[in-house]
Amino acid sequence: MRKTANKTAQQLDQLLARIALDHLFIETLETRNSDRLDFHDVSVWAVQSALMAAYQAGLAAGQSTSAKTADQVNQQQAA
């Protein structure tokens, strides 16, 4: 179970890093202890785009989880 949680956390970190790069042009989400590197000026439309991407990813994850749960229930009922 712990291995799955670590994998899921790593996947989430990768997804957030991809959204930050694609929508906000932020190269890394790691703290670099430098104001110049850790603070960014971004447009409101870029923030909106990033939030929409995160929302869509959450919807997709929720639908995927629901589909897996439904499949498991159907398999249990069939057995």
GIDADA-V511895 format. One record per residue. N is the residue number from 1. RES is the residue in one small letter. SS is DSSP state (helix for helix, strand for strand, loop for the rest). Layout:
n: {N | N}
res: {RES | RES}
ss: {SS | SS}
This chain:
n: {1 | 2 | 3 | 4 | 5 | 6 | 7 | 8 | 9 | 10 | 11 | 12 | 13 | 14 | 15 | 16 | 17 | 18 | 19 | 20 | 21 | 22 | 23 | 24 | 25 | 26 | 27 | 28 | 29 | 30 | 31 | 32 | 33 | 34 | 35 | 36 | 37 | 38 | 39 | 40 | 41 | 42 | 43 | 44 | 45 | 46 | 47 | 48 | 49 | 50 | 51 | 52 | 53 | 54 | 55 | 56 | 57 | 58 | 59 | 60 | 61 | 62 | 63 | 64 | 65 | 66 | 67 | 68 | 69 | 70 | 71 | 72 | 73 | 74 | 75 | 76 | 77 | 78 | 79}
res: {m | r | k | t | a | n | k | t | a | q | q | l | d | q | l | l | a | r | i | a | l | d | h | l | f | i | e | t | l | e | t | r | n | s | d | r | l | d | f | h | d | v | s | v | w | a | v | q | s | a | l | m | a | a | y | q | a | g | l | a | a | g | q | s | t | s | a | k | t | a | d | q | v | n | q | q | q | a | a}
ss: {loop | helix | helix | helix | helix | helix | helix | helix | helix | helix | helix | helix | helix | helix | helix | helix | helix | helix | helix | helix | helix | helix | helix | helix | loop | loop | loop | loop | loop | loop | loop | loop | loop | loop | helix | helix | helix | helix | loop | loop | loop | loop | loop | helix | helix | helix | helix | helix | helix | helix | helix | helix | helix | helix | helix | helix | helix | helix | helix | helix | helix | helix | helix | helix | helix | helix | helix | helix | helix | helix | helix | helix | helix | helix | helix | helix | helix | helix | loop}
